[in-house]
Amino acid sequence: MIKSMTGFGRGKIEDGGKELMVEIKTVNHRYCDIYIKMPRQISFLEDKVREVIRKKISRGKVDVYITYDDFSEDSKDIIIDRVLAEAYNRSVQLLRDEFGLKDDISVSLIARFPDVLRVEKPEEDEEKIWSLLSVALNDALDALINMRQIEGEGLMHDLLERTTIIENNIKEISIRAPEVVKEYKCKLENRIKELLDQQIVDENRLAMEVAIFADRCSIEEELVRLGSHIKQLRETLKLSQPVGRKLDFLLQELNREINTIGSKANDLIITNQVVEIKSELEKIREQIQNIE
């Protein structure tokens, strides 16, 4: 089943006051381009996040947004700078004694001085955080992939319908192609009779001219290759692995063959069929730009 490159997924987990949320958004891109925005305090896990994503997504521009909140009791430590507090205390006592000030030195006074008390966050437990983050990450990826599969199913049905339209046009061309040579022979014979003003035509010369024309406008090989490419296109659409690049290649080959038929056709009916096929191929090309 083909997958679209467009999708969105979210995963969230809470445990012991720690809360992690992962949001992933993808759009079409030629390669797998991953952009991760996450808090600095857990940025050491970025490579692991990237590795997990690459295992599940092969193409697309991937934007990952990770938020982390820690409300646990041990999430913050208050650090006392005892040396600095003692220095402040000595200085305040010196001011008191030197200027005869009222003695109102208190704990709250010393604590209000800069950097006496500071809040520090303890180092994160890498294994603990990763065990939580990996759950949220995989939940987000599962939701994303499910959305990409649903959209991919819609794309597949559309592509199969357009492939059927192309096949019907190819059948019409196959039926029409032999008639082109017959009509050319008839027109050539009548033209010669008009020019020479006689009813007897050199059959050998006529056969030679018709044979040259038939060889020049023969599209049998192109029709065979078109049939082969169409068969591969149908089979590829049913594969489970990423097929975007293969579909792009097949489309190039289909365009090559139909362009050759158009240049050889020398027939208005076939030319009209070629125009219809090229129109459908262009619509398919637009669709496969969003297939993984």
GIRADA-V961611 format. One line per field, one symbol per residue. ss: DSSP state (H for helix, E for strand, L for the rest). psi: psi as a letter, one per 40 degrees, with the letter a starting at -180 (. if undefined). burial: I if it has 24 or more other C-alpha atoms within 12 Angstrom, else O. A space follows every 50 residues. Layout:
ss=???
psi=???
burial=???
This chain:
ss=LLLELLEEEEEEEEELLEEEEEEEEEELLLLEEEEEELLHHHHHHHHHHH HHHHHHLLLEEEEEEEEEEELLLLLLEEEELHHHHHHHHHHHHHHHHHHL LLLLLLHHHHHHLLLLEEEELLLLLHHHHHHHHHHHHHHHHHHHHHHHHH HHHHHHHHHHHHHHHHHHHHHHHHHHHHHHHHHHHHHHHHHHHHHHLLLL LLHHHHHHHHHHHHHHLLLHHHHHHHHHHHHHHHHHHLLLLLLHHHHHHH HHHHHHHHHHHHHHLLLHHHHHHHHHHHHHHHHHHHHHLLEL
psi=hiiiehiiiiiiihhfehhhhhhhhiiiidahhhhhhiideeeeeddddd dddddehdiihhhhhhihhheidfeiihhhgdddddddddddddddddef ihgfhidddddeihedhihihihihddddddddddddddddddddddddd dddddddddddddddddddddddddddddddddddddddddddddefieh ihddddddddddddddehedddddddddddddddddeeidiheddddddd dddddddddddddddfhddddddddddddddddddddeeeh.
burial=IIIIIIIIIIIIIOOOOIIIIIIIIIIIIOOIOIOIIIOOOIOOIIOOII OIIOOIIIIIIIIIIIIIIIOOOOOOOOOOOOOOIOOIIOOIOOOOOOOO OOOOOOOOOIOOOOOIOOOOOOOOOOOOIIOIIIIIIIIIIIIIIIIIIO IIOOIIOOIIOIIOIIIOIIOOIIOIIOOIIOOIIOOIIOOOOOOOOOOO OOOOOOOOOIOOIIOOIIIIOIIOOIIOIIOOIIOIIOOOOIIIIIIIOI IIIIIOIIIIIIOIIIIOOIIOIIIIIIOIIOOIIOIIIIII
